[in-house]
């Protein structure tokens, strides 16, 4: 990775000056993992560090130390203390809440009781909670993933998903409860209309067979004189 080609400003702006004989592709790829590209030109690339970009990097598996090391080794001067403090603060924010799949349920856990209490009392985030399981765990509506992650981010309460990839019977990585007749261990649910599937709602009546009616015999009227 090219060293000394990065300029880090106090407001979190990162600028890569592209020397004519130097290749900055590796540095650009590294910064794209935890910063947003805002102004690409022929001679320079400008990135911006934001809370959302740091949270995205953490969800992708990038550690705080790796981000700081990339900036320190690529910067021409020492990193501004404010930038290091902001990156550290944003990274620690996402460690407070974790999103997990637990026995077919979507749960939110926290090692910070105050953070979980704030979520429960929040006007928007509280609507995602169905019930409290224990002192550090609440159950969320399973049909809200992955929209729930975006909503928590917008409200300033980022969540870090754990142990949800590669789960059988999942949509978007979260195990969904099987339909009646399914297997709770694998999450398998039989398709509608197959054996073991129970309908919900009124049954539809099949087509009626038409039976031709026998013609009525003509009747004769008898006159009496």
PyMOL commands that set and color helices and strands:
alter all, ss='L'
color gray80, all
select helices_A, chain A and resi 25-31+51-59+64-74+81-93+113-121+125-128+142-144+147-154
alter helices_A, ss='H'
color red, helices_A
select strands_A, chain A and resi 6-8+13-17+36-40+44-48+97-102+105-110+129-134+137-140+160-162+170-171+174-175
alter strands_A, ss='S'
color yellow, strands_A
deselect
rebuild
show_as cartoon
